Structures are given as C-alpha cells and as structure tokens.
Amino acid sequence: DIGVVPTKEPYQKRTSHGMILGTNGEKMSKSKGNVIYAEDLVEHFGVDAVRYYCLHEMPFAQDGTITWDLVIERINSDLANILGNLVSRTIAMSNKYFSGLVTNPNVCDAVDEELKACALETKKKVEAKMEELRVGDALDEVFTLLRRTNKYIDETMPWVLAKDESKQDRLATVLYNLLESIRISAVLLHSFLPETAEKMFAYLNTKVTDLDSCDSFGNLETDIHVVEKCEPLFARIDEKKFMEELNKKKEETKKEEEKVEEVTIDDFAKLQFKVGTIVKCEPHPKADRLLVEQVDLGGEVRQIVSGIAKHYKPEELIGKQVVVVTNLKPVKLRG
C-alpha cells in the first residue's frame, strides 16, 4: 500500500515530454540502426555538451530530434564559437596586456552601459523563461548575453587601445567588463552546464558565484589574476572526419558482434542431453516473453523458463517432447 499525504495546495500543473526522434524524424529503433546511446554521446562530446543539446533542442511537450550531425553543429556554433572562443580570447588578452591582473579603473564609455544593461536584464529573462519551463529559451537568453559580449570586443577593439599608452586605463576597464560579463554568464549557466561553469569560475579565479551577484554589474574581484592559460571549453569538431571515424567504428563493432565463438569437441562433450516431456506449461507472471515449463525427464521433473511466448501458447506445448541440456547451470529468470 502507498500512503498518500493530504495537502491543501491545489494541483497546479503537469509536465510531459515528447518523443526523442532520430534521423529524418523517425522513432529510434535498433532494427533501423538509428539508435544513439547517451553514453556514446558523452564519450565523444562530454556531459555538458550533451546536456546543452538536449535542454536546448528538446522543449517540453514537443518531440525533439537528435542526430550526430545536429549535435556537432550545435557544439561548433554555440559552445565552441560563441562561448568557448569568447572565454579564450578574453583570458588571452588579459594575460597579454596586463599579465592576467584584473583591475577596474572605471574609464567608461556609452557602449559599456549597453553591455551592462544586457547583462543585468539577462538574469530576469532567464528566470521568467524558467517559470514557464521554457528551458531552451532560457539558455538562449544567456547566449544572447554571450553574443553581446563578443560584439563588445569588436566595438571596443582592445588591440587598438593597447597600442596607445594613454588608453591603458580604458583598456583595463574594457577587459574588466568582458570578464565580469563572462562571470555573470557562468553563474546563469551553472544550473544547465555545471562542469563548464565551474571551469569558467576557475579561469577567472573568482569566488563570487552566487545568483544574487548578477543583480548588479561589477562584482568580479579586482587585484586577482586570471589563469595564465586556459584549455578551450569546447573544441571545434571536424564533422566529416568525425563521421568517418564513427562509421568505421560501427562497422568494426558490427563485425565483432557477428563473429560466432567456436567451441572444440571437448567443449561439446561436456554437455549432457536428455529427451523430456512437457507435462505443465504456463505464462511467466512477470514477463510477457517467457513461458514456464515443467519437463519430465524420467525420474525427475525439471522447471525450465523459455523465451518462446511469442511463438507458442502454453496449452500447445503440453505433451510435446523436447531435448534438454541437463547439466546447464541453474539461474533465476525474473524471479
């Protein structure tokens, strides 16, 4: 019995997901060869990349499609180009121009205010989308901020500022704004891509990682050093090369599965056979595919479980004679 705890709160909403479809929008099937296993995706791309694709591309109550090429496309366009490239460029510039030291002289320009406004609005937009369980749209809001931050680099042109000694404070301010925008993005991404967000915090060397810190701009610590060199958060994937290697591996696996293990005559000689008569047969109570037979072997009745329920009705087997391997090690099947 299951006890039900009464509550005064009214039942408010129910969520359900759609189907996960494969190539050409077909349902996945081993016979069709279009099944993609989660552990294989993680092996090739990592947990966060797979998590990002599923959260972004598979909205509640709708079907979602997943194929190798679609995952690679999303990794390259969003995770490698927009996110990974931004972080790598900013860390590299900070080390190149200021040996990784973070300062904020607050030499501001109008374009700074646009970036700050976008960053502060992003938290509100993410929370609003999540209230409606629009997870993909919530992620889009974070990536809108990342795109705006990339644009900020093009607008401020730190490499030009670096050539002018009188613009060093302005350059330091620009880099601070970039790092702070990345920090806010990492905080907002943490619920979706926890491993990636933790790497971003480590690259920035920041301890300010709470959600409330996104309510204002400028909470990244100063007089700290970013990491000297950071590995790319996500590497670009050569789709053609990847698919060639994947298909080659599939063929090798298929050949391995098709190999029949050979036995010697000595192995075969170990088996003991008897002809028995089925005296009783009934469906397995916990498995639709299985039948449970009582087989009279002459002086002994043996219980045997067989996966043949698709092919025989229990009453059709009673009285039939069958060959039994009598020294097969006993096992339990579904109890």
C-alpha positions, 0 to 999 in steps of 0.5 A: 500500500502507498500512503498518500499525504493530504495537502491543501495546495491545489494541483497546479500543473503537469509536465510531459515530454515528447518523443526523442526522434532520430534521423529524418524524424523517425522513432529510434529503433535498433532494427533501423540502426538509428539508435544513439546511446547517451553514453556514446554521446558523452564519450565523444562530446562530454556531459555538458555538451550533451546536456546543452543539446538536449535542454536546448533542442528538446522543449517540453511537450514537443518531440525533439530530434537528435542526430550526430550531425545536429549535435556537432553543429550545435557544439561548433556554433554555440559552445565552441564559437560563441562561448568557448572562443569568447572565454579564450580570447578574453583570458588571452588578452588579459594575460597579454596586456596586463599579465592576467591582473584584473583591475577596474579603473572605471574609464567608461564609455556609452557602449559599456552601459549597453553591455551592462544593461544586457547583462543585468536584464539577462538574469530576469529573462532567464528566470521568467523563461524558467517559470514557464519551463521554457528551458531552451529559451532560457539558455538562449537568453544567456547566449544572447548575453554571450553574443553581446559580449563578443560584439563588445570586443569588436566595438571596443577593439582592445588591440587598438587601445593597447597600442596607445599608452594613454588608453591603458586605463580604458583598456583595463576597464574594457577587459574588466567588463568582458570578464565580469560579463563572462562571470555573470554568464557562468553563474546563469549557466551553472544550473544547465552546464555545471562542469563548464561553469565551474571551469569558467569560475576557475579561469577567472579565479573568482569566488563570487558565484552566487545568483544574487551577484548578477543583480548588479554589474561589477562584482568580479574581484579586482587585484586577482589574476586570471589563469595564465592559460586556459584549455578551450571549453569546447573544441571545434569538431571536424564533422566529416572526419568525425563521421568517418571515424564513427562509421568505421567504428560501427562497422568494426563493432558490427563485425565483432558482434557477428563473429560466432565463438567456436567451441572444440569437441571437448567443449561439446562433450561436456554437455549432457542431453536428455529427451523430456516431456512437457507435462505443465506449461504456463505464462511467466507472471512477470514477463510477457516473453517467457513461458514456464515449463515443467519437463519430465525427464524420467525420474525427475521433473525439471522447471525450465523458463523459455523465451518462446511466448511469442511463438507458442501458447502454453496449452500447445506445448503440453505433451510435446517432447523436447531435448534438454541440456541437463547439466546447464547451470541453474539461474533465476529468470525474473524471479 
